[in-house]
Amino acid sequence: KRVEDQLIQKARATASALFLGLLIDGIPEGILMGFLAAEGHLTPVLVISLFVANFPEAFSSASLLVLGKMPVYIIVGMWTLLCILVGVLT
């Protein structure tokens, strides 16, 4: 039981670090997309490339949170908050 608790704590810590990294990375990306959109230079290629670049981190973070037995509604809430924050900055 103790080993399982340690694995859960490690999974949560790693997932939280990945989520924080995506948050820190997403803010300047959102600002950049906003500037590019305002100037009429935002291309679908850039949006798709940002999605492709960030998806593996997001997927692994969410998977680790599930492994860390975090409730799904909290995980969905975290990602929703991140999307809204980046969207507002854009």
Buried (B, 14 or more C-beta within 10 A) or exposed (E): EEEEEEEBEEBBEBBBEBBEEBBEBBBEBBEBBBEBEEEEEBEEEBEEEBEEEBEEBBEEBBBBBBBBEBEEEEBEEBBEEBEEBBEEBB
